[in-house]
Amino acid sequence: MNPTQDVLEKRVAAMEGALEETIKYVYDKVYNSNSFTACTNMPRFGLHSWLTPEQITHIVAFLLDPESPVNKD
């Protein structure tokens, strides 16, 4: 197992409490933000291939992981 895959699996395991719908919503929002909000300034990272699907998965894990700094008070 490569280190990137190991990190990804740990992050995904930490997200087990998140609902599948939430994970899908966040992934889709990062991939193509315009599919939810027509007039948004957020770039379509996946649609324009600025980020790979693996990188978007890492972002989703970072945003939803309870241990992530973005979720700390």
C-alpha positions in Angstrom: 0.0 0.0 0.0 1.4 3.4 -0.9 1.6 6.2 1.6 -1.0 8.3 -0.1 -3.5 5.5 -0.1 -2.8 4.8 3.5 -3.5 8.4 4.5 -6.6 8.4 2.4 -7.9 5.2 4.0 -7.3 6.6 7.5 -9.1 9.8 6.6 -12.0 8.0 5.1 -12.2 5.7 8.2 -12.3 8.8 10.4 -15.3 10.0 8.4 -17.5 7.0 9.2 -19.8 9.2 11.2 -20.5 11.4 8.2 -23.6 10.5 6.2 -23.0 9.2 2.6 -25.2 12.1 1.3 -23.0 14.6 3.0 -19.8 13.1 1.6 -21.3 13.0 -1.9 -22.6 16.6 -1.6 -19.2 17.9 -0.5 -17.3 16.0 -3.2 -19.8 17.1 -5.9 -19.6 20.7 -4.7 -15.8 20.8 -5.0 -15.8 18.9 -8.3 -18.4 21.2 -10.0 -19.7 24.0 -7.7 -21.8 25.5 -10.5 -24.0 22.4 -10.5 -25.4 23.6 -7.2 -25.2 27.4 -7.5 -25.1 29.0 -11.0 -23.5 32.2 -9.9 -20.7 31.2 -7.6 -17.1 32.4 -7.5 -15.8 28.9 -6.4 -13.9 27.3 -9.3 -15.0 24.0 -10.8 -11.9 22.1 -9.6 -12.7 18.7 -11.0 -14.6 19.7 -14.1 -11.6 21.7 -15.4 -9.2 19.0 -14.2 -7.4 21.4 -11.8 -7.6 18.7 -9.2 -7.7 14.9 -9.7 -10.5 12.8 -8.1 -8.0 11.6 -5.6 -7.1 15.1 -4.6 -10.8 16.1 -4.2 -11.3 13.0 -2.0 -8.5 14.2 0.2 -10.1 17.7 0.5 -13.5 16.1 1.4 -11.8 14.0 4.0 -10.0 17.1 5.4 -13.3 19.0 5.6 -15.3 16.3 7.2 -12.8 14.6 9.5 -13.8 15.4 13.1 -10.1 15.6 14.0 -9.4 18.1 11.2 -8.3 21.6 12.3 -11.2 23.1 10.4 -13.6 21.3 12.8 -11.9 22.3 16.0 -13.2 25.1 18.2 
